Amino acid sequence: MKSKRFKVFGILAIALALVASTAPATSAKVAPAKAKSAVEAGGLKELIKLAKKEGEVNTIALPDYWANYGEVKKAFEAKYGIKVNSFDPEASSAEELVAVRTLKGQDRMPDVVDVGLQFAVQGAQEGLWAPYKVSTWNDIPNDAKEANGLWYSDYGGYIAIGYDANLVKTPPKSFADLLNPVYKNQVALNGDPTASNSAFLSVLATSVAAGGGVKGANNINFALEYWKQMKASGNFVPVAATPATVASGQTPILLDWDYLHAKYKDQAGRVDWKVVVPSDAVLGGFYAQAVVKNSPNPAAARLWQEFLYSDEGQNLWLKGGARPIRLDAMVKAKKHDRTAFAALPAVPKSAKPIFPSLQQQLLARALLTPAWPKL
């Protein structure tokens, strides 16, 4: 009896040892700056507690009109009682990286960034970002995120033509239309395409149109020839378009993301702003989020990302006319804002959207940067 009992105990001991050896390891709680997920920080409740203790989060390049960020920031502050410091809201993606580098170790250093894809990759290569996977990580398509969580797409849209119908009597329907002499001194971009991601992709969209599709995405020279003609004809207005330049009539036609054109409708009603997704090129793109490495408010930075990728945060972007990266998953789960979804800008039925790859964008920028000032 005794030997049999020991034999049974021995078998049980071996079985338990095997279970222990094959059971998934649980992550030990780590400091917020090292946490690669809410679980590693001790869970979402603990992350919220730590973020509230920090009391603030530093953002950059997030103007209120951009993808409804004004409401996003207010909602985050109301939900968690954490102040959102919105520094340099009009900064470009390139300037965001400069700020991360130059403000390193300072209280004003950005905790998070919202940048164009190539800048997200550049920052990752420089070691500027901290890996972090939000709780809804699995809803983000694999080709829209860095495998370790260094960056992940957040929202996107299509490059569109906006115009003031009070001044533009012949509505443009395509990029090709904009070369018409009737638009002399009327066509503008929203910034310098060698620094602004949205302006750069606007130029790339004209390349897609001039090249007849993917061929144009592979060769920015189509765009260089297009803008050479645009400048030679006098149609191009070399001024970075803003709501003020639109209101004054200085830039009555401009290219920008479809979800950003609402900002050009001035409150006084003097501008009758219309928006059209061009029939000859539907170019789409997504911006990307990243947590800044060794930033001043690491817990709040991670909580900010959790909020942005929650149903609430994604629907706030959708309300601003942008297409959140989790939209497909949310529609499938019926968690999307149906009214906002129905209000998204119409896309030409015959057009096939093109989303330029990172390689296409990098090649295009490498050729565009030295050539643009010489056009």
C-alpha positions in Angstrom: 0.0 0.0 0.0 2.7 2.4 0.9 4.7 1.9 -2.2 1.6 2.1 -4.4 0.6 5.4 -2.8 4.1 6.9 -3.4 3.8 5.6 -7.0 0.6 7.5 -7.5 2.0 10.6 -5.9 5.0 10.3 -8.1 2.8 10.2 -11.2 0.8 13.2 -10.0 4.0 15.1 -9.4 5.3 14.4 -12.9 2.0 15.4 -14.4 1.9 18.7 -12.5 5.5 19.4 -13.5 4.5 18.8 -17.1 1.5 21.2 -16.8 3.7 23.8 -15.2 6.3 23.4 -18.0 3.8 23.7 -20.8 1.5 26.4 -19.3 1.9 29.9 -20.8 4.1 32.2 -18.8 2.4 35.2 -17.3 4.1 38.6 -17.7 5.4 40.2 -14.5 4.3 43.7 -13.8 6.9 46.2 -15.1 7.4 50.0 -15.0 5.1 51.9 -17.4 8.1 53.0 -19.5 8.9 49.3 -20.1 5.4 48.0 -20.5 4.7 46.6 -24.0 1.0 46.1 -23.2 -1.6 47.1 -20.6 -1.2 43.6 -19.1 2.5 44.1 -18.5 1.7 47.4 -16.7 -0.5 45.4 -14.3 -3.8 45.6 -16.3 -5.8 48.5 -17.7 -7.1 49.6 -14.3 -3.5 49.8 -13.0 -2.4 51.7 -16.1 -5.2 54.2 -15.6 -4.2 54.7 -12.0 -0.6 55.3 -13.0 -1.5 57.6 -15.8 -3.8 59.7 -13.5 -0.9 60.0 -11.1 1.2 61.5 -13.9 -1.7 63.8 -14.6 -0.8 64.9 -18.2 0.2 63.7 -21.6 2.2 65.6 -24.2 0.9 65.5 -27.8 2.2 67.3 -30.9 0.9 68.1 -34.4 -2.8 67.5 -33.4 -4.8 70.6 -34.5 -8.4 70.4 -33.3 -9.9 70.3 -36.8 -7.7 67.3 -37.9 -9.7 64.1 -37.8 -11.9 65.5 -34.9 -8.9 65.7 -32.6 -10.5 68.6 -30.7 -13.2 66.3 -29.5 -10.8 63.4 -29.0 -8.7 65.5 -26.6 -11.7 66.7 -24.7 -13.1 63.2 -24.3 -9.8 61.8 -23.0 -9.5 64.6 -20.4 -13.1 64.2 -19.3 -12.8 60.4 -19.1 -9.6 60.2 -17.1 -9.0 63.7 -15.6 -5.7 63.8 -17.4 -4.6 67.1 -19.1 -3.7 66.9 -22.8 -0.8 69.3 -23.5 -1.3 70.0 -27.3 2.1 71.4 -28.4 2.8 72.8 -31.8 -0.5 71.6 -33.4 0.5 72.7 -36.9 3.8 70.8 -37.0 4.5 68.5 -39.9 5.5 64.9 -39.5 9.2 65.8 -40.1 9.0 68.4 -37.4 7.5 65.9 -35.0 10.7 63.8 -35.3 12.8 66.9 -34.8 10.9 67.7 -31.6 11.4 64.1 -30.3 15.1 64.4 -30.9 15.7 67.9 -29.6 13.4 67.8 -26.6 14.8 64.5 -25.3 14.9 64.5 -21.4 12.7 67.6 -21.1 9.2 67.9 -19.7 7.9 69.2 -23.0 9.1 66.1 -24.9 6.2 64.5 -26.8 4.8 61.4 -25.2 3.2 60.2 -28.4 3.3 61.1 -32.1 0.9 60.9 -35.0 3.0 60.8 -38.2 3.0 59.7 -41.9 4.0 56.1 -42.5 7.5 56.8 -43.7 8.2 58.9 -40.7 6.9 56.2 -38.4 9.3 53.8 -40.0 12.2 56.3 -39.9 11.6 56.9 -36.2 11.6 53.2 -35.5 14.9 52.8 -37.3 16.3 55.6 -35.2 15.2 54.0 -32.0 12.8 56.8 -31.1 9.8 54.7 -30.3 8.9 52.3 -27.5 7.1 49.1 -28.4 3.5 49.0 -27.2 0.5 46.9 -28.3 -2.9 48.2 -27.5 -5.6 45.9 -26.2 -7.4 45.9 -29.7 -4.1 44.9 -31.4 -5.6 42.0 -33.3 -8.2 44.3 -35.0 -5.3 46.1 -36.8 -4.4 44.5 -40.1 -0.9 43.0 -40.1 0.3 45.1 -43.0 -0.8 48.2 -41.0 1.5 47.8 -38.0 5.0 47.0 -37.0 5.2 43.5 -35.6 6.6 44.4 -32.3 4.3 47.4 -31.7 6.7 50.2 -32.5 4.1 51.9 -34.7 0.6 51.1 -36.0 -1.8 52.8 -38.4 -4.5 54.9 -36.9 -6.8 56.5 -39.5 -6.8 57.4 -43.1 -8.7 58.7 -46.1 -8.3 59.8 -49.7 -6.6 62.8 -51.3 -9.4 65.1 -52.6 -9.9 68.4 -54.4 -11.6 71.1 -52.5 -12.8 74.4 -54.1 -14.8 77.5 -53.3 -17.8 77.4 -55.6 -18.2 81.1 -55.2 -14.9 81.7 -57.0 -14.5 78.6 -59.1 -17.3 78.5 -61.7 -16.1 75.4 -63.5 -16.0 72.6 -60.9 -12.9 70.4 -61.3 -13.6 66.6 -61.3 -10.1 65.3 -61.8 -6.4 66.1 -61.4 -6.2 66.5 -65.1 -8.8 69.2 -65.0 -6.6 71.4 -62.8 -4.2 72.0 -65.7 -7.0 73.9 -67.5 -6.0 77.6 -68.0 -9.3 78.6 -66.5 -7.7 77.8 -63.1 -4.9 80.3 -63.3 -3.6 81.4 -59.9 -6.0 79.1 -58.1 -4.5 75.7 -57.3 -2.6 75.2 -54.1 -1.2 72.5 -51.7 -1.6 72.6 -47.9 2.2 72.7 -47.4 5.7 71.9 -48.7 5.6 68.3 -50.1 9.2 67.7 -49.1 8.2 68.1 -45.4 4.4 67.7 -45.1 3.2 64.2 -45.5 -0.3 65.2 -46.7 1.2 67.6 -49.3 3.6 64.9 -50.4 0.8 62.3 -50.9 -1.2 65.0 -52.7 1.7 65.2 -55.2 2.0 61.4 -55.4 -1.8 61.3 -56.1 -1.2 63.5 -59.2 1.5 61.1 -60.3 -0.9 58.2 -60.1 -3.4 60.2 -62.2 -0.8 61.2 -64.8 0.7 57.7 -64.9 -2.6 56.0 -65.3 -2.5 54.1 -62.0 0.2 52.0 -60.2 2.6 53.1 -62.9 2.4 56.6 -61.5 2.9 55.4 -57.9 6.1 53.7 -59.0 7.5 56.7 -60.8 7.1 60.2 -59.3 8.4 61.7 -62.5 4.9 61.7 -63.8 4.1 64.1 -61.0 7.2 66.3 -61.6 6.1 66.8 -65.2 2.5 67.5 -64.0 3.6 70.2 -61.6 6.1 71.6 -64.0 3.1 72.2 -66.3 1.1 73.5 -63.4 3.8 76.1 -62.5 4.5 77.1 -66.1 0.8 77.8 -66.8 0.6 79.9 -63.7 -2.2 77.8 -62.2 -0.1 76.9 -59.1 -0.3 79.2 -56.1 3.0 78.8 -54.2 1.3 79.4 -50.8 0.6 76.8 -48.1 -3.2 76.8 -48.0 -4.9 77.5 -44.8 -8.5 78.4 -43.8 -7.3 82.1 -43.9 -5.9 81.9 -47.4 -9.2 80.2 -48.5 -11.3 82.8 -46.8 -9.3 85.6 -48.5 -9.7 84.0 -51.9 -5.9 83.5 -52.3 -6.2 79.7 -52.6 -9.6 78.8 -54.0 -8.6 75.3 -55.0 -6.5 73.0 -53.0 -5.5 69.3 -52.5 -5.8 67.7 -49.1 -7.2 64.6 -47.3 -10.9 64.3 -47.8 -11.5 64.4 -44.0 -9.6 67.7 -43.6 -11.6 69.8 -46.1 -14.2 70.7 -43.6 -11.8 73.2 -41.9 -11.8 75.3 -45.1 -15.5 76.2 -44.7 -15.3 79.5 -42.9 -17.8 80.3 -40.2 -18.9 83.5 -41.8 -20.4 81.7 -44.7 -18.4 83.5 -47.3 -16.9 80.3 -48.6 -19.0 77.7 -50.4 -16.6 74.8 -50.1 -17.1 71.8 -52.2 -15.1 68.5 -52.1 -14.6 65.9 -54.8 -12.5 62.7 -54.8 -10.8 62.9 -58.2 -12.0 60.5 -60.9 -8.6 59.8 -62.3 -6.8 58.8 -59.1 -8.1 57.6 -55.7 -5.0 57.6 -53.5 -5.5 56.5 -49.9 -3.2 56.6 -47.0 -3.0 56.1 -43.3 -1.2 57.9 -40.6 0.5 56.1 -37.7 0.8 56.3 -33.9 3.8 55.6 -31.8 4.7 55.9 -28.2 7.9 57.9 -27.7 10.7 56.1 -25.9 11.6 57.4 -22.5 9.0 60.2 -22.6 8.0 62.1 -19.5 4.6 60.5 -19.0 4.9 56.9 -20.0 1.7 55.6 -18.4 -0.4 58.4 -19.8 1.2 57.9 -23.3 0.1 54.2 -23.3 -3.4 55.1 -21.9 -3.7 57.6 -24.7 -3.1 54.9 -27.2 -5.6 52.6 -25.5 -8.2 55.3 -25.7 -7.5 56.1 -29.4 -7.9 52.4 -30.4 -11.0 51.8 -28.2 -14.4 51.8 -29.9 -15.0 55.3 -28.4 -11.7 56.7 -29.8 -12.1 55.1 -33.2 -15.7 56.4 -33.5 -14.5 59.9 -32.7 -12.1 59.8 -35.6 -14.9 58.4 -37.8 -17.1 61.3 -36.7 -14.4 63.6 -38.0 -14.7 62.1 -41.5 -11.6 59.9 -41.2 -11.6 56.1 -41.6 -10.2 54.5 -38.4 -8.0 51.5 -38.9 -10.4 49.2 -36.9 -13.4 50.3 -39.0 -13.8 46.9 -40.8 -13.8 45.0 -37.5 -16.1 47.5 -35.9 -18.6 47.4 -38.7 -18.6 43.6 -38.5 -19.2 43.8 -34.8 -21.8 46.6 -35.3 -19.9 48.9 -33.0 -19.3 51.7 -35.5 -21.1 55.1 -35.5 -23.6 54.5 -38.3 -24.4 58.2 -38.9 -20.7 59.1 -39.2 -20.1 56.1 -41.4 -22.9 57.1 -43.8 -21.4 60.6 -44.1 -18.0 59.6 -45.4 -17.1 61.3 -48.7 -18.2 59.4 -51.8 -15.6 57.6 -53.8 -15.9 57.3 -57.6 -17.5 53.9 -58.3 -15.3 53.2 -61.3 -12.0 54.0 -59.5 -9.8 51.5 -57.8 -8.2 52.9 -54.6 -4.4 52.8 -54.5 -2.5 52.7 -51.2 1.1 53.4 -52.0 3.6 51.0 -50.2 6.4 52.3 -48.0 8.9 51.4 -50.7 6.9 53.4 -53.3 6.7 56.4 -50.9 10.4 56.3 -50.0 11.5 56.2 -53.6 9.1 59.0 -54.6 10.3 61.2 -51.7 13.9 60.6 -52.5 13.4 61.9 -56.1 10.9 64.6 -55.2 12.9 66.3 -52.4 15.8 67.6 -54.6 13.6 68.1 -57.7 10.7 70.1 -56.3 12.5 73.4 -55.6 13.8 73.4 -59.2 10.5 73.1 -60.9 
